[in-house]
C-alpha cells in the first residue's frame, strides 16, 4: 500500500470554524465599528457610521473566506504503510498503527468521527471523510487491536 491522502468531511471542519468565526466578528465589530450609532443617534454622521459598519463586516467576510480556504486546504490525513498522519495547518500528528490498540466502532459509526485509543490509554478523535473510508483503512492497518473488554481491563482509567 502506498501513501493515501484523505480529506476530512467539510461539515466536520466547518462547525468549529463557524464558532470561532462568529467570535472574530464580535471582536472586529466591537473594536472598529460605530456599534450601530447611525440607528439611534442623529448627529449628521449617519453615512460615515454606516460605511464604517459595512467596512468592518466586509473585512470580516473577506477574512472568513481566506481563513476557510486555509482551513480546508491545510487539513488532511495521510495514510502510509505503518502510520496515520494528521496534517493540521503546519502541524503534523503521527499515529503509529502498532500503537493503536482499540477502535470504538459503535461510537465512530454513530457520530461519524473515528475514536481510537493508543497504548497510553488516551482517546483520539478524527473526523470522517466524505465516504467514510477512513475507518476500514485504519482498522485493516492496525495489527494489535483488542476487544473492548480486554482494553478496559488493561486500561481501567480510559473513558470508554
WOSUL-V601671 format. One record per backbone hydrogen bond with DSSP energy under -0.5 kcal/mol. CO is the residue of the C=O (numbers start at 1). NH is the residue of the N-H. If there is no record, write none. Layout:
co->CO nh->NH
co->CO nh->NH
//
This chain:
co->4 nh->79
co->6 nh->77
co->7 nh->130
co->9 nh->13
co->10 nh->13
co->10 nh->14
co->11 nh->15
co->13 nh->17
co->14 nh->18
co->15 nh->19
co->16 nh->20
co->17 nh->21
co->18 nh->22
co->19 nh->23
co->20 nh->24
co->21 nh->25
co->22 nh->26
co->23 nh->27
co->24 nh->28
co->25 nh->29
co->26 nh->30
co->27 nh->31
co->28 nh->32
co->29 nh->33
co->34 nh->37
co->36 nh->39
co->36 nh->40
co->37 nh->40
co->37 nh->41
co->41 nh->43
co->45 nh->49
co->46 nh->50
co->47 nh->51
co->48 nh->52
co->49 nh->53
co->50 nh->54
co->51 nh->55
co->52 nh->56
co->53 nh->57
co->54 nh->58
co->55 nh->59
co->56 nh->60
co->57 nh->61
co->58 nh->62
co->59 nh->63
co->60 nh->64
co->61 nh->65
co->62 nh->66
co->63 nh->67
co->64 nh->68
co->65 nh->69
co->66 nh->70
co->67 nh->71
co->68 nh->72
co->69 nh->73
co->70 nh->74
co->74 nh->76
co->74 nh->89
co->76 nh->87
co->77 nh->6
co->78 nh->80
co->78 nh->85
co->79 nh->4
co->82 nh->97
co->83 nh->80
co->84 nh->86
co->84 nh->95
co->85 nh->78
co->85 nh->87
co->86 nh->88
co->86 nh->93
co->87 nh->76
co->88 nh->91
co->91 nh->88
co->92 nh->94
co->93 nh->86
co->94 nh->96
co->95 nh->84
co->96 nh->99
co->96 nh->100
co->99 nh->101
co->99 nh->119
co->101 nh->146
co->102 nh->117
co->103 nh->105
co->104 nh->108
co->105 nh->109
co->106 nh->110
co->107 nh->111
co->108 nh->112
co->108 nh->113
co->112 nh->128
co->114 nh->116
co->114 nh->126
co->115 nh->104
co->116 nh->124
co->117 nh->101
co->117 nh->102
co->118 nh->121
co->122 nh->118
co->124 nh->116
co->126 nh->114
co->128 nh->9
co->132 nh->136
co->133 nh->137
co->134 nh->138
co->135 nh->139
co->136 nh->140
co->137 nh->141
co->138 nh->142
co->147 nh->151
co->148 nh->152
co->149 nh->153
co->150 nh->154
co->151 nh->155
co->155 nh->158
co->158 nh->160
//
